[in-house]
Amino acid sequence: MWVECRACSTPLATAIGCLRESRTAPPDGPIEGTAGMVGRERGVDRWQALNRRVGARHNGDVATARPTPPTPVLIFGAHIAALGVLRVLAERGIPCFVVDETTNIIVRSRWYRPAERTLPESSDSDALARYLESLRLPRAVLIACSDQWALAVAGLPAELRERFPASVAPRAAVEQLVDKDRFRALVERLDLPRPRTLPIGGPADLELATDDDLVHGFLKPTESQRHNKRFGTKGSFIHSRAEAVRLVDQASAAGITFMLQEWIPGNMSKTYLIDGFVDRNATITAMVARRRVRMDPPRLANTCSDVTIPLADVEDCLPALRTLLVELGYRGIFNVEFKLDERDGRFKIIEVNPRPFWLIGHIAKAGLDLPWLAYLDALELPVRAPAPYRPGRYGMYEIPDATAIVRAWSHFRRPEGPVLEPWLRGDRALFWWRDPLPAVSGVWQIIARRAGRAVSQVRGPTGRGSAGT
């Protein structure tokens, strides 16, 4: 059952948010327990039980229940970002369904429920529209958690938006962010602080690069997720012109192009991340700033450990960020990476992700629940600025962070940033005490992959064993 708060005239899920923001401890435990209770109830009884709990906790002043369940969410994604979105929304009492055809870690979550039909990841908006039209769901909010899904959702026809609303930028805007070469052209046109970048469509374009460009730069794919799926990296540092030609040839054969981008010197702590949300009225409702602690591999990878910092520490980044968002007519969740160039003291913009990211659950625990803001905005409900977030809070994605630490130790180096404090006190992207099975599954997958590689090495290329017996 769906209830409203008399004090603020907001629906059940918002009332739960009000409870959290009020910081009033409930009589029998934290409100986070509500989501677990919801997951165990069945049918109408679960909503009635939720009504009773919220009614008792929201100053005892709840309007008469109406038989209208909260609008569900269709989550597009299967890995850690989608898992984070699923968890934070489930804790709000929002029913979620995962669209992806997958066996990834998200299926081990206690809150995982597949959509009535699954669909492979695709950027095809027309295919997604046909899929949505075939569903029996009367209405659902869409949240895309990968570049490809973000493109597909952003390009849906207007006639579907009432039934399947989403807080997302226009497809043309998303395309300029996902395609790194188009993003390069955009920031050059806006003259934002940026690293030097040369587009490389094929081996012949490398002739335009000087030897100094090659030595102090790296090959960055224009479609990072596609390149990562094909080659397992986010790019490549190069040691010779011949090596650059070989890498560009390999990528070209797979339909992938590169940019030769200047590598801004400085350790990982010089990378800063700004996450936030733009609502349907083009208002930046909230932002949070983070500093990178570690990533793995050590120079070209995603952030696997970070710490929240005051927004004032990155104040010099904000004019460029606002200019970019206004130019794009942006809406929805964003994640922006800057690097401080100590040679000139300027923050250079590296990339913008138009979707949820690995550590989105960590950001919610720090005080900025971005999936919840996207849910409210999609339904055209009020999106109020949240309370200030908590600086100094660490977050990590445990598996790559552990790999980064072990990699440093194995080379007799000290890992970048602190180790004990993030692991003892930080927010974890994978392991939650209330939802432990995705972590168990993730660790098991790694063990199985490494065991498989070890067996392959022992057997050798012929599969009969390295001794040739």
C-alpha positions as CSV (number, residue, x, y, z in Angstrom):
1,M,0.0,0.0,0.0
2,W,1.1,3.5,-0.7
3,V,1.0,6.2,2.0
4,E,1.6,9.9,2.2
5,C,3.2,12.0,5.0
6,R,0.8,14.7,6.3
7,A,3.8,16.8,7.3
8,C,5.3,17.1,3.8
9,S,2.6,15.6,1.5
10,T,5.1,13.2,0.0
11,P,4.7,9.6,-1.0
12,L,5.9,6.6,1.1
13,A,9.4,6.4,-0.4
14,T,9.9,10.1,0.1
15,A,8.6,9.8,3.7
16,I,11.3,7.2,4.3
17,G,13.8,9.8,3.0
18,C,12.4,12.4,5.4
19,L,12.9,10.0,8.2
20,R,16.5,9.6,7.3
21,E,17.1,13.3,6.8
22,S,15.5,14.1,10.2
23,R,18.2,11.9,11.8
24,T,15.6,10.7,14.4
25,A,16.4,7.2,15.5
26,P,13.4,4.9,15.2
27,P,12.4,3.0,18.4
28,D,13.4,-0.4,17.3
29,G,16.3,0.0,14.9
30,P,17.4,2.0,11.9
31,I,15.0,2.7,9.0
32,E,17.3,0.7,6.7
33,G,15.6,-2.4,8.1
34,T,12.5,-1.4,6.2
35,A,13.9,-2.6,2.9
36,G,14.8,-6.0,4.2
37,M,11.3,-6.4,5.6
38,V,9.8,-5.4,2.3
39,G,11.8,-8.0,0.5
40,R,10.4,-10.7,2.7
41,E,6.7,-9.8,2.6
42,R,4.5,-11.0,-0.2
43,G,1.7,-9.3,-2.2
44,V,-0.5,-6.7,-0.5
45,D,0.7,-7.8,3.0
46,R,4.2,-6.4,2.4
47,W,2.8,-2.9,1.6
48,Q,0.5,-3.0,4.6
49,A,3.3,-4.0,6.9
50,L,5.4,-1.2,5.5
51,N,2.6,1.3,6.1
52,R,2.4,0.2,9.7
53,R,6.2,0.7,10.2
54,V,6.3,4.1,8.4
55,G,3.2,5.3,10.2
56,A,4.7,4.5,13.6
57,R,7.9,6.2,12.8
58,H,6.8,9.3,10.9
59,N,5.5,11.1,14.1
60,G,2.4,8.9,13.9
61,D,0.9,11.2,11.4
62,V,0.2,9.3,8.1
63,A,-2.6,9.8,5.7
64,T,-5.0,7.0,5.0
65,A,-3.4,4.3,2.9
66,R,-4.3,4.1,-0.8
67,P,-3.9,0.9,-2.8
68,T,-1.3,2.4,-5.1
69,P,2.1,0.7,-5.0
70,P,5.2,2.8,-5.7
71,T,6.3,3.1,-9.3
72,P,8.9,0.3,-9.9
73,V,12.4,0.8,-11.5
74,L,13.8,-1.0,-14.5
75,I,17.6,-1.2,-14.0
76,F,19.8,-1.5,-17.1
77,G,23.1,-3.0,-16.1
78,A,24.6,-6.1,-14.5
79,H,27.8,-5.2,-12.8
80,I,28.9,-3.1,-9.7
81,A,27.2,0.2,-10.7
82,A,23.9,-1.5,-11.3
83,L,24.2,-3.4,-8.1
84,G,24.8,-0.1,-6.2
85,V,21.6,1.4,-7.7
86,L,19.6,-1.7,-6.9
87,R,20.7,-1.7,-3.3
88,V,20.1,2.0,-2.5
89,L,16.7,2.0,-4.1
90,A,15.7,-1.2,-2.5
91,E,16.5,0.3,0.9
92,R,14.0,3.0,0.0
93,G,11.3,0.4,-0.5
94,I,11.3,0.9,-4.3
95,P,10.7,-2.4,-6.2
96,C,13.4,-2.9,-8.9
97,F,13.7,-5.2,-11.8
98,V,16.9,-5.9,-13.7
99,V,16.6,-6.0,-17.5
100,D,20.0,-7.4,-18.5
101,E,20.3,-11.0,-19.7
102,T,23.1,-11.9,-17.2
103,T,24.7,-14.2,-14.7
104,N,26.8,-11.5,-13.2
105,I,27.1,-10.6,-9.5
106,I,23.9,-8.7,-9.4
107,V,21.8,-11.9,-9.7
108,R,23.1,-12.9,-6.2
109,S,21.7,-9.9,-4.5
110,R,18.8,-10.5,-2.1
111,W,16.9,-7.7,-3.9
112,Y,17.5,-9.0,-7.4
113,R,14.4,-9.7,-9.5
114,P,14.6,-10.1,-13.3
115,A,12.3,-8.2,-15.5
116,E,9.5,-10.3,-17.0
117,R,11.7,-10.5,-20.2
118,T,15.4,-9.9,-20.3
119,L,17.4,-8.1,-23.0
120,P,21.1,-8.1,-24.0
121,E,22.9,-4.8,-23.6
122,S,22.5,-2.5,-26.6
123,S,22.6,1.2,-27.6
124,D,19.7,0.6,-30.0
125,S,16.8,2.9,-28.9
126,D,14.4,1.4,-31.4
127,A,15.0,-2.2,-30.1
128,L,14.6,-0.9,-26.5
129,A,11.3,0.8,-27.4
130,R,10.0,-2.4,-28.9
131,Y,11.0,-4.3,-25.7
132,L,9.3,-1.8,-23.4
133,E,6.1,-1.8,-25.4
134,S,6.0,-5.6,-25.0
135,L,6.1,-5.4,-21.2
136,R,3.0,-5.8,-19.0
137,L,4.2,-3.2,-16.5
138,P,1.9,-0.2,-16.6
139,R,4.7,2.2,-15.7
140,A,8.3,2.1,-14.6
141,V,11.2,4.5,-14.1
142,L,14.3,3.6,-16.3
143,I,17.9,3.9,-14.9
144,A,20.7,3.1,-17.3
145,C,24.0,2.0,-15.7
146,S,26.3,1.6,-18.7
147,D,27.3,3.8,-21.7
148,Q,25.4,1.7,-24.1
149,W,22.2,1.5,-22.1
150,A,22.4,5.3,-21.5
151,L,22.4,5.9,-25.2
152,A,19.5,3.6,-25.7
153,V,17.4,5.1,-22.9
154,A,18.2,8.7,-24.0
155,G,17.0,8.0,-27.5
156,L,13.6,6.6,-26.7
157,P,10.6,8.2,-28.5
158,A,8.6,10.9,-26.6
159,E,5.4,8.8,-26.7
160,L,7.0,6.2,-24.4
161,R,8.3,8.8,-21.9
162,E,5.0,9.0,-20.0
163,R,4.9,5.3,-19.4
164,F,8.6,4.8,-19.0
165,P,10.1,8.1,-17.6
166,A,13.8,8.6,-17.1
167,S,16.0,11.4,-15.8
168,V,18.4,11.4,-18.6
169,A,20.0,13.9,-21.1
170,P,19.0,14.0,-24.8
171,R,20.7,11.3,-26.8
172,A,22.8,13.9,-28.7
173,A,24.3,15.0,-25.4
174,V,25.0,11.5,-24.2
175,E,26.7,10.7,-27.6
176,Q,29.1,13.6,-27.1
177,L,30.1,12.3,-23.7
178,V,30.3,8.6,-24.5
179,D,32.3,9.1,-27.8
180,K,35.6,10.4,-26.5
181,D,36.5,12.0,-29.8
182,R,33.3,14.0,-29.9
183,F,33.9,14.9,-26.3
184,R,37.4,16.2,-27.3
185,A,35.9,18.3,-30.0
186,L,33.3,19.7,-27.5
187,V,35.8,20.8,-24.9
188,E,38.0,22.3,-27.5
189,R,35.1,24.3,-28.9
190,L,34.2,25.5,-25.4
191,D,37.9,26.1,-24.7
192,L,37.8,24.3,-21.3
193,P,41.1,23.4,-19.6
194,R,42.1,20.0,-21.0
195,P,45.1,17.8,-21.9
196,R,46.5,18.0,-25.5
197,T,44.7,15.5,-27.7
198,L,45.3,14.3,-31.3
199,P,42.6,12.2,-33.0
200,I,44.0,8.9,-34.4
201,G,41.6,7.3,-36.9
202,G,44.3,5.0,-38.4
203,P,48.0,4.4,-38.5
204,A,48.5,7.2,-41.0
205,D,47.4,9.8,-38.4
206,L,50.3,8.8,-36.2
207,E,52.6,10.7,-38.7
208,L,51.1,13.9,-37.3
209,A,52.5,13.0,-33.8
210,T,56.0,14.0,-32.8
211,D,58.2,11.6,-30.9
212,D,57.7,13.8,-27.8
213,D,53.9,13.4,-28.2
214,L,54.3,9.6,-28.2
215,V,56.7,9.5,-25.2
216,H,54.5,11.8,-23.1
217,G,51.1,10.5,-24.2
218,F,49.0,7.4,-24.4
219,L,46.5,5.9,-26.8
220,K,43.0,6.5,-25.4
221,P,40.1,4.7,-27.1
222,T,37.1,6.8,-28.3
223,E,34.7,4.1,-27.0
224,S,36.2,3.1,-23.7
225,Q,33.7,0.4,-22.7
226,R,33.8,-1.3,-26.1
227,H,37.6,-1.2,-26.1
228,N,37.7,-2.6,-22.5
229,K,35.4,-5.5,-23.5
230,R,37.6,-6.3,-26.5
231,F,41.1,-5.7,-25.1
232,G,40.6,-5.6,-21.4
233,T,42.2,-2.1,-20.9
234,K,41.2,1.6,-20.9
235,G,44.1,2.5,-23.2
236,S,47.8,1.9,-23.7
237,F,51.1,3.7,-23.0
238,I,53.5,3.3,-25.9
239,H,57.2,2.9,-26.1
240,S,57.9,3.3,-29.8
241,R,56.2,4.4,-33.0
242,A,56.2,0.8,-34.3
243,E,54.3,-0.3,-31.2
244,A,51.8,2.6,-31.7
245,V,51.2,1.5,-35.3
246,R,50.6,-2.1,-34.2
247,L,48.1,-1.1,-31.5
248,V,46.2,1.2,-33.8
249,D,46.1,-1.5,-36.5
250,Q,44.6,-4.0,-34.0
251,A,42.0,-1.6,-32.8
252,S,41.1,-0.6,-36.4
253,A,40.4,-4.2,-37.3
254,A,37.9,-4.3,-34.4
255,G,36.3,-1.0,-35.5
256,I,37.8,1.0,-32.7
257,T,39.6,4.3,-33.0
258,F,42.0,6.1,-30.7
259,M,43.1,9.5,-29.5
260,L,46.7,10.3,-28.6
261,Q,46.3,12.2,-25.3
262,E,48.8,14.0,-23.3
263,W,49.5,12.2,-19.9
264,I,49.3,14.9,-17.2
265,P,52.1,14.1,-14.7
266,G,51.2,13.6,-11.0
267,N,50.2,10.7,-8.8
268,M,46.7,9.4,-8.2
269,S,45.9,11.9,-5.5
270,K,45.9,14.6,-8.2
271,T,42.8,13.2,-9.8
272,Y,39.5,14.6,-8.6
273,L,36.0,13.4,-9.2
274,I,32.8,15.5,-9.0
275,D,29.5,13.6,-8.9
276,G,26.1,15.3,-9.0
277,F,22.6,15.6,-10.4
278,V,20.8,18.0,-12.8
279,D,17.1,18.0,-12.6
280,R,14.4,18.6,-15.2
281,N,14.6,22.3,-14.7
282,A,18.3,22.4,-15.5
283,T,19.2,23.0,-11.8
284,I,22.3,21.3,-10.4
285,T,20.5,19.9,-7.3
286,A,23.6,18.5,-5.5
287,M,27.3,17.7,-6.0
288,V,29.9,15.8,-4.1
289,A,33.7,15.9,-4.6
290,R,36.1,13.0,-4.2
291,R,39.9,12.6,-4.4
292,R,41.2,9.4,-5.9
293,V,43.2,7.2,-3.5
294,R,44.0,4.2,-5.8
295,M,43.1,2.6,-9.1
296,D,44.2,-0.6,-10.8
297,P,46.0,-0.9,-13.2
298,P,48.0,2.0,-11.7
299,R,47.9,4.5,-14.6
300,L,44.9,3.8,-16.8
301,A,41.9,2.4,-14.9
302,N,38.8,3.3,-12.9
303,T,38.9,4.6,-9.4
304,C,38.8,1.7,-6.9
305,S,39.4,3.7,-3.7
306,D,38.6,7.3,-2.9
307,V,37.8,9.8,-0.2
308,T,35.1,12.5,-0.1
309,I,36.5,16.0,0.2
310,P,34.9,19.5,0.6
311,L,33.5,20.9,-2.6
312,A,35.5,24.0,-1.9
313,D,38.7,22.0,-2.6
314,V,37.6,21.8,-6.3
315,E,36.0,25.2,-6.6
316,D,38.2,26.0,-9.6
317,C,36.7,23.0,-11.5
318,L,33.1,24.3,-11.2
319,P,33.0,27.0,-13.9
320,A,34.1,24.5,-16.6
321,L,31.7,21.9,-15.3
322,R,28.7,24.3,-15.3
323,T,29.6,25.6,-18.8
324,L,29.7,22.0,-20.1
325,L,26.4,21.0,-18.5
326,V,24.6,24.1,-19.8
327,E,26.0,23.6,-23.3
328,L,24.7,20.0,-23.4
329,G,21.3,20.8,-21.9
330,Y,22.2,18.0,-19.4
331,R,19.8,16.2,-17.1
332,G,20.4,13.3,-14.7
333,I,23.3,11.8,-12.8
334,F,26.8,12.8,-13.8
335,N,30.4,11.8,-12.9
336,V,33.2,14.1,-14.0
337,E,37.0,13.5,-13.8
338,F,39.5,16.2,-13.5
339,K,43.3,16.1,-13.0
340,L,45.3,18.9,-11.4
341,D,48.2,19.8,-13.7
342,E,50.9,21.1,-11.3
343,R,52.8,22.6,-14.2
344,D,50.2,25.4,-14.6
345,G,48.0,24.9,-11.5
346,R,44.9,24.2,-13.6
347,F,42.3,21.4,-13.3
348,K,42.1,19.7,-16.7
349,I,38.9,17.9,-17.6
350,I,39.4,14.3,-18.5
351,E,36.0,12.8,-19.1
352,V,32.3,12.8,-18.1
353,N,30.2,9.7,-17.5
354,P,26.5,10.3,-18.1
355,R,25.3,7.5,-15.8
356,P,25.8,5.8,-12.4
357,F,29.3,4.6,-11.6
358,W,31.1,2.0,-9.5
359,L,31.0,3.8,-6.1
360,I,27.5,5.2,-6.3
361,G,26.5,3.3,-3.1
362,H,29.4,4.9,-1.3
363,I,28.2,8.3,-2.4
364,A,24.7,7.5,-1.1
365,K,26.2,6.6,2.3
366,A,28.2,9.8,2.4
367,G,24.9,11.7,2.1
368,L,24.1,12.1,-1.6
369,D,21.7,9.4,-2.9
370,L,21.8,10.0,-6.7
371,P,19.6,7.1,-7.8
372,W,16.9,8.4,-5.5
373,L,17.1,11.9,-7.0
374,A,16.9,10.4,-10.5
375,Y,13.8,8.4,-9.4
376,L,12.0,11.5,-8.0
377,D,13.0,13.7,-11.0
378,A,11.8,11.1,-13.6
379,L,8.4,11.0,-11.9
380,E,8.4,14.8,-11.8
381,L,8.2,14.9,-8.0
382,P,10.0,17.6,-6.0
383,V,13.8,17.2,-6.0
384,R,15.0,19.0,-2.9
385,A,18.7,19.6,-2.2
386,P,19.9,17.0,0.3
387,A,21.7,17.8,3.5
388,P,25.4,18.4,3.3
389,Y,27.5,15.3,2.6
390,R,30.2,14.0,4.8
391,P,33.8,14.8,3.8
392,G,36.6,12.4,4.8
393,R,34.5,9.3,4.1
394,Y,36.4,6.5,2.2
395,G,34.9,4.2,-0.4
396,M,36.3,1.3,-2.3
397,Y,35.6,-1.5,-4.8
398,E,37.3,-4.2,-2.8
399,I,38.6,-6.6,-5.5
400,P,40.5,-4.0,-7.7
401,D,41.6,-2.2,-4.6
402,A,43.1,-5.4,-3.1
403,T,44.7,-6.1,-6.4
404,A,46.3,-2.6,-6.5
405,I,47.7,-3.0,-3.0
406,V,49.1,-6.5,-3.7
407,R,50.5,-5.3,-7.0
408,A,52.4,-2.5,-5.2
409,W,53.7,-4.8,-2.4
410,S,54.8,-7.5,-5.0
411,H,57.0,-4.8,-6.6
412,F,58.3,-3.7,-3.1
413,R,56.5,-0.4,-3.4
414,R,54.3,1.3,-0.9
415,P,50.7,1.4,-2.1
416,E,49.3,4.8,-3.1
417,G,47.3,6.4,-0.3
418,P,46.3,4.9,3.1
419,V,45.4,1.2,3.3
420,L,44.1,0.5,6.8
421,E,41.6,3.4,7.2
422,P,39.7,2.7,4.0
423,W,39.6,-1.1,4.7
424,L,38.6,-0.7,8.3
425,R,36.2,2.2,8.0
426,G,35.3,2.8,4.4
427,D,32.2,2.0,2.4
428,R,32.4,-1.2,0.3
429,A,30.9,-1.4,-3.2
430,L,30.7,-5.2,-3.2
431,F,30.3,-6.5,0.3
432,W,27.3,-5.4,2.3
433,W,26.5,-7.3,5.6
434,R,22.9,-7.2,4.6
435,D,23.6,-8.4,1.1
436,P,26.7,-10.6,1.2
437,L,26.2,-13.0,-1.7
438,P,27.4,-10.7,-4.6
439,A,30.7,-10.5,-2.8
440,V,30.9,-14.2,-2.4
441,S,30.1,-14.6,-6.1
442,G,32.6,-12.0,-7.2
443,V,35.4,-13.6,-5.3
444,W,34.5,-17.1,-6.6
445,Q,34.5,-15.8,-10.2
446,I,38.0,-14.5,-9.7
447,I,39.2,-17.7,-8.2
448,A,37.7,-19.7,-11.1
449,R,39.2,-17.4,-13.8
450,R,42.7,-17.6,-12.3
451,A,42.4,-21.4,-11.8
452,G,41.3,-21.7,-15.5
453,R,44.3,-19.7,-16.6
454,A,46.7,-21.7,-14.5
455,V,45.3,-25.0,-15.9
456,S,45.7,-23.6,-19.5
457,Q,49.3,-22.7,-18.8
458,V,50.1,-26.2,-17.5
459,R,48.4,-27.9,-20.4
460,G,50.1,-25.7,-22.9
461,P,48.8,-24.7,-26.3
462,T,48.0,-28.3,-27.4
463,G,46.0,-29.0,-24.2
464,R,48.2,-32.1,-23.4
465,G,50.5,-30.7,-20.7
466,S,53.7,-28.6,-20.9
467,A,56.0,-31.6,-20.9
468,G,54.5,-32.9,-24.1
469,T,53.7,-36.4,-22.7
